[in-house]
């Protein structure tokens, strides 16, 4: 095997000293936290990210995903009207002391309004109405939630209700909730827009979105807050800055103000301290490999897939690329034949790979040319390549 070494050097403008300090890991008062890059999946920060915790209203994101699934499958429609049962009115309404959409007992509400009531107003009553409308009972709907969580890969989560009301068997982790957020945006980008709406009026009651990041100038467009006595104040946040989306989950802060402060601090840190770079593009020529017994003496080889990475914004040499490939290749060679592997080592030690493949065909040389070359190989051995 032969290898070629590349150094990817990034060029940066100077940044204020205050920003430069954000390259170090921040402290947070949140008990659990995780931050990741949406596109690459790179974890930028974590604190007790796999610790079991109450999900509170953050679990309503999964409720909306199951609702969107039902709409996509034709089980319900956006303009369907669903009845408000006594359970939804009593357990999820204003009398319960929890978040509510202020639905009236025995009234009917459109699915489109109920979704906004869940996403913007965090209505427990709207969650129960939707659960009963899709699955008959909230208990049946909880089964759908757990099935969906398993599909998403939320292996350390379990759901007992549609709203996130406290239950010892209703829990998740910061990492699982981040997976859920990524799934929502990837699978339902057209419906994700509701999470950025700042207010919703229903039944003559105007309520604002409780996500504090929406009111900051950091590109936030979602996703959901939550609070329980045992779990503290938490939120799932998402923001786009310079074309790059960051997902953040925090939980266990002591107050609404602490949640707002910690979430803004962490999101700003993630936006400033990292950037995404294209390390190699699919079909980009990486080098040439020598060929024996062929009509051509070498063949170009290319990367078989795009490789993008999240790297420190302050690292001038964020990645090292090494192309390992076979020497020499023996004709015939077909375009697309594997010839080696591109190994990319990031500054933090993470290794990424992209298979290398031949970019062109190399047919066998004529019989006499092959015979002559084979004789030379027997006499002097394979050529040494530098």
C-alpha positions in Angstrom: 0.0 0.0 0.0 1.1 3.5 -0.7 -0.1 6.6 0.9 -0.4 10.3 0.2 -0.6 12.8 3.0 -2.6 16.0 2.8 -3.0 18.8 5.3 -6.2 20.7 5.2 -5.4 24.3 6.2 -8.2 26.7 7.0 -7.9 30.5 6.7 -9.6 32.6 9.3 -10.1 36.3 9.9 -9.1 37.6 13.3 -11.7 37.4 16.0 -12.1 39.4 19.2 -10.4 38.0 22.3 -13.7 37.5 24.0 -14.8 35.1 21.2 -11.4 33.4 21.1 -12.0 32.4 24.7 -15.1 30.4 23.7 -12.8 27.7 22.2 -12.6 26.2 25.7 -15.4 24.0 27.1 -18.1 26.1 28.8 -19.5 25.5 32.3 -23.2 25.1 32.8 -25.6 24.9 35.7 -27.8 22.5 33.8 -27.7 19.0 35.2 -27.9 17.4 31.8 -26.8 18.9 28.5 -25.7 18.0 24.9 -24.9 20.1 21.9 -24.4 18.7 18.4 -24.0 19.8 14.8 -27.2 19.0 12.9 -25.5 18.2 9.6 -22.5 16.1 10.7 -23.8 14.8 14.0 -20.6 15.8 15.8 -21.1 16.2 19.5 -19.7 19.5 20.5 -20.5 19.4 24.2 -22.1 17.0 26.7 -22.7 16.8 30.4 -24.5 13.7 31.8 -26.0 13.3 28.3 -27.0 9.7 29.0 -28.4 10.3 32.5 -32.1 9.3 32.9 -34.2 12.4 33.4 -37.9 13.6 33.3 -38.7 14.9 29.8 -41.5 17.2 30.9 -43.1 19.0 27.9 -40.0 18.4 25.8 -41.6 15.0 25.1 -44.4 16.8 23.2 -42.0 16.9 20.3 -42.4 13.2 19.9 -46.1 13.6 20.2 -46.1 15.9 17.2 -43.9 13.5 15.3 -46.5 10.7 15.8 -49.2 13.2 14.7 -47.3 14.1 11.6 -46.9 10.4 10.8 -50.7 9.9 11.2 -51.3 12.8 8.8 -48.8 11.5 6.3 -50.4 8.0 6.4 -53.9 9.5 5.9 -55.2 8.5 9.3 -56.2 12.1 10.0 -56.3 15.4 8.1 -55.2 18.9 9.0 -58.8 20.2 8.8 -60.4 17.3 10.8 -62.2 18.4 13.9 -61.6 16.3 17.1 -63.8 16.3 20.2 -62.6 17.6 23.5 -63.3 14.8 26.0 -63.9 15.4 29.7 -60.5 13.8 30.4 -58.8 16.2 28.1 -60.6 19.2 29.5 -60.1 18.2 33.1 -56.6 16.7 33.2 -55.1 18.9 30.5 -57.1 22.1 30.9 -56.6 25.1 33.1 -58.1 23.5 36.1 -55.2 21.1 36.2 -52.7 23.9 36.8 -50.6 22.8 33.8 -50.0 24.2 30.3 -53.2 24.5 28.4 -54.7 25.6 25.1 -57.9 26.6 26.8 -60.2 24.1 25.0 -63.8 24.0 26.0 -65.5 20.8 27.2 -67.4 19.0 24.5 -66.2 21.4 21.8 -64.3 20.4 18.7 -61.0 21.7 17.5 -59.2 21.4 14.2 -56.1 19.3 14.0 -54.2 22.3 12.6 -55.1 24.3 15.7 -54.4 21.5 18.1 -50.9 21.1 16.6 -50.2 24.8 17.1 -51.7 24.5 20.6 -49.1 21.8 21.4 -46.1 23.4 19.7 -46.6 27.0 20.6 -48.7 27.0 23.8 -47.6 23.6 25.1 -51.2 22.6 25.7 -51.6 19.4 27.7 -55.3 19.4 26.7 -54.4 19.5 23.0 -52.1 16.5 23.5 -54.8 14.4 25.0 -57.4 15.4 22.3 -54.9 14.4 19.6 -53.9 11.2 21.4 -57.5 10.1 21.7 -58.3 11.1 18.2 -55.5 9.0 16.7 -55.3 6.0 19.1 -58.6 6.0 21.0 -57.0 6.5 24.4 -53.9 8.2 25.7 -52.6 4.9 26.9 -52.8 3.5 23.4 -51.1 6.6 22.1 -48.3 6.1 24.6 -47.6 2.8 22.8 -47.2 4.6 19.5 -44.8 7.0 21.2 -42.6 4.2 22.4 -42.7 2.5 19.0 -41.6 5.7 17.4 -38.9 6.4 19.9 -37.5 2.9 19.2 -37.6 3.7 15.4 -35.7 6.9 16.0 -33.1 5.1 18.1 -34.1 6.6 21.5 -32.9 3.5 23.3 -33.0 5.0 26.8 -36.4 6.6 26.8 -39.9 5.5 27.8 -43.2 7.4 27.5 -46.4 7.0 29.5 -48.5 9.9 28.2 -48.7 12.4 25.4 -47.9 15.6 27.3 -44.9 14.7 29.5 -46.8 15.0 32.8 -44.7 13.5 35.7 -44.6 9.7 35.9 -41.7 7.6 37.2 -41.8 5.5 34.0 -41.8 8.6 31.7 -38.2 9.5 31.1 -35.5 10.1 28.5 -31.9 11.4 28.2 -30.5 14.5 26.7 -28.9 12.5 23.9 -32.1 10.8 23.0 -34.0 14.1 22.9 -31.3 15.5 20.6 -31.8 12.5 18.3 -35.5 13.2 18.4 -35.0 16.8 17.4 -32.7 15.9 14.5 -35.4 13.4 13.3 -38.1 16.0 13.4 -36.2 18.5 11.3 -35.0 15.9 8.8 -38.3 14.1 8.4 -40.8 17.0 8.6 -39.0 20.2 7.5 -42.2 21.6 6.2 -44.0 21.2 9.6 -41.0 22.3 11.7 -41.9 25.9 10.9 -44.6 25.9 13.7 -41.8 25.7 16.3 -40.6 29.2 15.4 -44.0 30.9 15.7 -43.9 33.3 18.7 -47.6 33.4 19.6 -51.0 31.7 19.0 -54.5 32.9 19.7 -57.2 30.4 20.5 -60.5 30.8 22.2 -59.8 34.5 22.5 -56.7 33.8 24.6 -53.3 35.0 23.2 -50.3 33.1 24.4 -46.6 33.5 23.6 -44.1 30.8 22.8 -42.1 30.0 25.9 -38.8 29.3 24.1 -36.5 32.1 25.2 -34.1 31.6 22.3 -36.7 32.8 19.8 -36.4 36.3 21.2 -32.6 36.4 20.8 -30.6 37.4 17.7 -28.9 34.0 17.4 -30.9 32.4 14.5 -33.1 30.3 16.8 -36.2 28.7 15.2 -37.2 26.1 17.8 -37.9 23.8 19.5 -39.5 23.2 22.9 -39.3 24.0 26.6 -40.3 21.9 29.6 -40.5 21.9 33.3 -41.3 19.5 36.2 -40.6 19.9 39.9 -38.3 16.9 39.8 -36.6 17.5 36.5 -36.2 21.3 36.7 -36.4 23.6 33.7 -35.2 22.3 30.4 -35.4 22.9 26.7 -34.6 21.6 23.3 -33.1 24.4 21.2 -32.2 24.7 17.5 -30.6 27.7 15.7 -29.0 28.4 12.4 -26.0 30.7 12.1 -24.0 31.1 8.9 -25.9 28.3 7.3 -25.0 25.8 10.0 -27.7 24.4 12.4 -26.9 23.5 16.0 -29.1 21.3 18.2 -29.0 21.8 22.0 -30.7 20.0 24.9 -30.4 21.2 28.5 -32.3 20.1 31.6 -32.2 20.6 35.3 -31.8 24.4 35.5 -33.2 26.1 38.5 -35.6 28.7 37.0 -36.9 30.1 33.8 -34.3 32.8 33.9 -31.5 30.3 34.4 -32.8 28.2 31.5 -32.8 31.3 29.3 -29.4 32.3 30.3 -27.8 28.9 30.0 -29.4 28.1 26.7 -28.3 31.4 25.1 -24.8 31.0 26.5 -24.3 27.5 25.2 -25.9 28.2 21.8 -23.7 31.2 21.2 -20.6 29.2 22.2 -21.5 26.4 19.8 -22.1 28.9 17.0 -18.9 30.8 17.4 -16.5 28.0 18.4 -17.1 25.6 15.4 -17.5 25.6 11.7 -18.2 22.9 9.1 -15.7 22.3 6.3 -15.8 20.1 3.2 -12.9 17.8 3.5 -13.4 16.0 0.2 -16.2 16.0 -2.4 -17.5 12.9 -4.1 -15.7 12.2 -7.4 -12.8 14.6 -6.6 -9.5 13.3 -7.9 -7.3 12.4 -4.9 -4.3 11.0 -6.8 -3.1 8.5 -9.4 -2.2 4.9 -8.9 0.3 3.1 -11.1 -1.0 0.2 -13.3 0.9 -2.8 -14.7 0.0 -4.9 -17.7 -2.4 -2.1 -19.0 -2.7 0.2 -21.9 -2.2 3.1 -19.5 0.6 3.4 -16.9 -1.6 4.9 -14.2 -5.2 5.6 -13.4 -6.7 8.5 -11.4 -8.6 7.6 -8.2 -11.4 9.5 -6.6 -13.3 9.7 -3.3 -16.6 7.8 -3.5 -18.5 10.0 -1.1 -18.6 13.5 0.3 -16.9 14.0 3.7 -17.8 17.1 5.7 -16.7 17.7 9.3 -17.3 20.0 12.2 -14.0 21.5 13.4 -12.8 24.1 15.8 -13.1 27.6 14.3 -9.7 28.4 15.7 -7.7 25.5 14.4 -5.6 26.6 11.4 -4.9 22.9 10.5 -8.1 21.2 11.4 -7.6 17.9 9.5 -5.0 15.6 8.1 -5.9 13.4 5.1 -4.0 10.2 4.2 -4.8 8.3 1.0 -3.9 4.7 1.3 -4.1 2.8 -2.0 -2.8 -0.4 -3.7 0.5 -0.3 -5.5 0.6 -1.3 -8.3 -2.9 -2.1 -9.7 -3.1 -4.8 -12.3 -5.1 -4.3 -15.5 -7.8 -4.7 -16.3 -9.2 -1.9 -14.1 -12.8 -0.8 -14.2 -14.1 2.6 -13.2 -15.5 2.2 -9.7 -13.2 -0.6 -8.7 -12.0 -0.1 -5.1 -8.4 0.9 -4.9 -8.0 2.1 -1.3 -9.3 4.4 1.4 -9.0 8.0 2.3 -8.4 8.4 6.1 -9.2 11.8 7.6 -8.0 12.6 11.1 -9.5 15.7 12.8 -7.8 17.8 15.3 -9.8 16.2 18.1 -8.6 12.7 17.1 -11.8 11.7 15.3 -11.2 9.6 12.2 -13.4 9.7 9.1 -13.0 7.6 6.0 -14.1 7.7 2.3 -13.4 4.7 0.0 -11.2 5.4 -3.0 -12.2 4.1 -6.4 -10.8 4.1 -9.9 -12.0 7.0 -12.0 -11.5 5.3 -15.4 -11.2 2.0 -17.2 -7.7 0.7 -18.0 -7.8 -2.2 -20.5 -5.2 -4.9 -20.7 -2.3 -4.2 -23.0 -1.7 -6.5 -26.0 -0.5 -10.0 -25.5 3.0 -9.2 -26.4 3.2 -6.1 -24.4 1.9 -8.0 -21.3 4.4 -10.8 -22.0 7.3 -8.3 -22.2 6.2 -6.5 -19.0 5.8 -9.8 -17.1 9.3 -10.8 -18.1 10.7 -7.5 -16.9 8.8 -7.9 -13.6 10.3 -11.3 -13.2 13.8 -10.1 -13.8 13.9 -6.8 -11.9 10.8 -7.1 -9.7 7.9 -4.7 -9.3 8.9 -1.0 -9.8 9.4 1.1 -6.7 7.1 4.0 -6.5 7.9 7.1 -4.5 
